[in-house]
Amino acid sequence: MELNKAILRIFEVRARAGCAGLLKQKLSDTSVAVVDGKPGNLGYFFGSNLSADENELVFISVWQDLESIKLRFGDTWQESFLPEGYAEIIESCSIRHVEFDGKLIEPGSSDQ
């Protein structure tokens, strides 16, 4: 898939002590269900910080445009969306949106 322009919705989160594993599981199940297959969603990925602090995680969804994000998250699109069960295991979180201007090409593509 060639991608020239998109919006990255970046959810940065710090799990409460001892909850990082549970939060990783929720990101792979619940957070994926929030965005997967929704109009304008081009994909997602998530992971944990490579530093010594394993409680820091990120979930990034890729959107066709800002209108798609607003359609999915409504008037609160600039706020972190916390599905049920998240608040109890999260110490802090934030959301930001970044416009991707560039070219992302799949490995092995002839257009490099």
Contacts in CASP RR format, 6 or more apart in sequence:
PFRMAT RR
TARGET T0000
AUTHOR 0000-0000-0000
METHOD contacts of the structure
MODEL  1
MELNKAILRIFEVRARAGCAGLLKQKLSDTSVAVVDGKPGNLGYFFGSNL
SADENELVFISVWQDLESIKLRFGDTWQESFLPEGYAEIIESCSIRHVEF
DGKLIEPGSSDQ
1 42 0 8 1.000
1 104 0 8 1.000
1 106 0 8 1.000
2 103 0 8 1.000
2 104 0 8 1.000
2 105 0 8 1.000
2 106 0 8 1.000
2 109 0 8 1.000
2 111 0 8 1.000
3 42 0 8 1.000
3 62 0 8 1.000
3 100 0 8 1.000
3 103 0 8 1.000
3 104 0 8 1.000
4 101 0 8 1.000
4 102 0 8 1.000
4 103 0 8 1.000
4 104 0 8 1.000
5 99 0 8 1.000
5 100 0 8 1.000
5 101 0 8 1.000
5 102 0 8 1.000
6 42 0 8 1.000
6 62 0 8 1.000
6 63 0 8 1.000
6 64 0 8 1.000
6 65 0 8 1.000
6 99 0 8 1.000
6 100 0 8 1.000
7 62 0 8 1.000
7 63 0 8 1.000
7 64 0 8 1.000
7 65 0 8 1.000
7 66 0 8 1.000
7 68 0 8 1.000
7 69 0 8 1.000
7 97 0 8 1.000
7 98 0 8 1.000
7 99 0 8 1.000
7 100 0 8 1.000
8 60 0 8 1.000
8 61 0 8 1.000
8 62 0 8 1.000
8 63 0 8 1.000
8 97 0 8 1.000
8 98 0 8 1.000
8 99 0 8 1.000
8 100 0 8 1.000
9 60 0 8 1.000
9 61 0 8 1.000
9 62 0 8 1.000
9 63 0 8 1.000
9 69 0 8 1.000
9 95 0 8 1.000
9 96 0 8 1.000
9 97 0 8 1.000
10 58 0 8 1.000
10 59 0 8 1.000
10 60 0 8 1.000
10 95 0 8 1.000
10 96 0 8 1.000
10 97 0 8 1.000
10 98 0 8 1.000
11 31 0 8 1.000
11 58 0 8 1.000
11 59 0 8 1.000
11 60 0 8 1.000
11 61 0 8 1.000
11 80 0 8 1.000
11 81 0 8 1.000
11 93 0 8 1.000
11 94 0 8 1.000
11 95 0 8 1.000
12 56 0 8 1.000
12 57 0 8 1.000
12 58 0 8 1.000
12 93 0 8 1.000
12 94 0 8 1.000
12 95 0 8 1.000
12 96 0 8 1.000
13 23 0 8 1.000
13 56 0 8 1.000
13 57 0 8 1.000
13 58 0 8 1.000
13 59 0 8 1.000
13 80 0 8 1.000
13 90 0 8 1.000
13 92 0 8 1.000
13 93 0 8 1.000
13 94 0 8 1.000
14 55 0 8 1.000
14 56 0 8 1.000
14 57 0 8 1.000
14 90 0 8 1.000
14 91 0 8 1.000
14 92 0 8 1.000
14 93 0 8 1.000
15 21 0 8 1.000
15 22 0 8 1.000
15 23 0 8 1.000
15 55 0 8 1.000
15 56 0 8 1.000
15 57 0 8 1.000
15 89 0 8 1.000
15 90 0 8 1.000
15 91 0 8 1.000
16 55 0 8 1.000
16 88 0 8 1.000
16 89 0 8 1.000
16 90 0 8 1.000
16 91 0 8 1.000
17 55 0 8 1.000
18 55 0 8 1.000
19 55 0 8 1.000
19 89 0 8 1.000
19 90 0 8 1.000
20 48 0 8 1.000
20 54 0 8 1.000
20 55 0 8 1.000
20 57 0 8 1.000
22 89 0 8 1.000
23 57 0 8 1.000
23 86 0 8 1.000
23 89 0 8 1.000
23 90 0 8 1.000
24 46 0 8 1.000
24 47 0 8 1.000
24 48 0 8 1.000
24 57 0 8 1.000
26 83 0 8 1.000
26 85 0 8 1.000
26 86 0 8 1.000
26 89 0 8 1.000
27 46 0 8 1.000
27 47 0 8 1.000
27 57 0 8 1.000
27 59 0 8 1.000
28 46 0 8 1.000
30 83 0 8 1.000
30 86 0 8 1.000
31 44 0 8 1.000
31 46 0 8 1.000
31 59 0 8 1.000
31 83 0 8 1.000
32 44 0 8 1.000
34 72 0 8 1.000
34 81 0 8 1.000
34 83 0 8 1.000
35 41 0 8 1.000
35 43 0 8 1.000
35 44 0 8 1.000
35 61 0 8 1.000
35 72 0 8 1.000
36 43 0 8 1.000
36 44 0 8 1.000
38 68 0 8 1.000
38 72 0 8 1.000
39 68 0 8 1.000
39 71 0 8 1.000
39 72 0 8 1.000
40 63 0 8 1.000
40 64 0 8 1.000
40 65 0 8 1.000
40 68 0 8 1.000
40 71 0 8 1.000
41 61 0 8 1.000
41 62 0 8 1.000
41 63 0 8 1.000
41 64 0 8 1.000
41 68 0 8 1.000
41 72 0 8 1.000
42 62 0 8 1.000
42 63 0 8 1.000
42 64 0 8 1.000
43 61 0 8 1.000
43 62 0 8 1.000
44 59 0 8 1.000
44 60 0 8 1.000
44 61 0 8 1.000
44 62 0 8 1.000
45 59 0 8 1.000
45 60 0 8 1.000
46 57 0 8 1.000
46 58 0 8 1.000
46 59 0 8 1.000
46 60 0 8 1.000
47 57 0 8 1.000
47 58 0 8 1.000
47 59 0 8 1.000
48 54 0 8 1.000
48 56 0 8 1.000
48 57 0 8 1.000
48 58 0 8 1.000
49 55 0 8 1.000
49 56 0 8 1.000
49 57 0 8 1.000
49 58 0 8 1.000
55 91 0 8 1.000
62 100 0 8 1.000
63 69 0 8 1.000
66 97 0 8 1.000
69 77 0 8 1.000
69 97 0 8 1.000
70 77 0 8 1.000
73 81 0 8 1.000
78 95 0 8 1.000
78 97 0 8 1.000
79 95 0 8 1.000
80 93 0 8 1.000
80 94 0 8 1.000
80 95 0 8 1.000
81 95 0 8 1.000
82 90 0 8 1.000
82 93 0 8 1.000
105 111 0 8 1.000
105 112 0 8 1.000
END
